[in-house]
Amino acid sequence: MKSISNPARVPLGLLMLAVSAVAASPAPAQPYPSRPIRLIVAFAPGGSVDLVSRLVAQKAGEALGQQIVIDNRPGAGGRLSAEIAARATPDGYTLHITSASLVVNAAIYRDLPYHPVKDFTPVTLLASTQNALAATLALPVTSVPDLIALAKKQPGKINYGSTGVGTSGHLTMEMFRSKAGIELVHVPYKAIGQTYTDLFSGRVSLFFPTLPGALPHFRLGKMRLLAVSGAKRSPALPDVPTVAEAALPGFEASTWYPILAPAGAPKAVVNALNRSFVAALNAPEIRKRLDEMGVEPVGSTPAQLAAHIKAELPKWAEVVRISGVRAD
């Protein structure tokens, strides 16, 4: 019987080449994110940055379909965490949340191991808040004019605590001291908890914490709030005046919470992260909680955050120059 040839038969050499080509093809990229994301927090648990981070990260993780794990790396006024984040792999699995200390440190320290613009990719300006001028109950003042008058009668006798050189509480108090024309003694602490403990006991007389950290203690009657630092009163403290209206016209200071990725993070990844954090901020329960904490949600685009950082650099450099703050 005459055999019938198979027209579909492929020569063995060509078949082996085809198999080799398939084996050499790159595997399809995994959809982002495929594993938990680390969010490096610049300050210790219990501070305003930490409180806001934990609140928003959980909701943003739900939007992404992956957990966002909080990794507190306090120390050196935010410089330690920034260095760790700047050196991380720019794959979207390591993020950094800090405060205005990102630009303040650039004005104070000349030998930073990172650059606040060149070494980070902006994701979103998450939120902003004011500082509150807190006084120990042992200090015989009930208003900003009272405080200024007492400080002028006792130059260099009243001290204030902060969580370190370059933090918002430090710089805001230095702005206040300079504009009021008074002498105050700075007592820097390594942790916010000890700062509050010494304020309550009277070991330090003043503190300029952010509202999220200050409000719970104020509501328990542990300290007195004389004023807030912003341009307008906080909805969380409608009866507490601004420093500007109380005594020092033009005084205004606020802190803000940027979320950053290491420089070189893929644009698609950054956009996905931005959408998740903005979605979290738009959730009614998150907005309600932020309002109660005295925090204003922002949720900027990456480009808006980049512009904000560049604008804040010269502003805080001038504040540092005028206040005379120097690295310890």
Secondary structure, DSSP 8 states (H G I E B T S, - for coil): ------TT---HHHHHHHHHHHHHS------S-SS-EEEEESS-TTSHHHHHHHHHHHHHHHHHTS-EEEEE---GGGHHHHHHHHTS-SSSSEEEE--THHHHHHHH-S--SS-TTTTEEEEEEEEEEEBEEEE-TTSS-SSHHHHHHHHHHSTTT-EEEESSTTSHHHHHHHHHHHHHT---EEEE-SSHHHHHHHHHHTSS-EE--BHHHHHHHHHTTSSEEEEE-SSS--TT-TTS-BHHHHT-TT---EEEEEEEEETT--HHHHHHHHHHHHHHHHSHHHHHHHHHHTEEE----HHHHHHHHHHHHHHHHHHHHHHT----
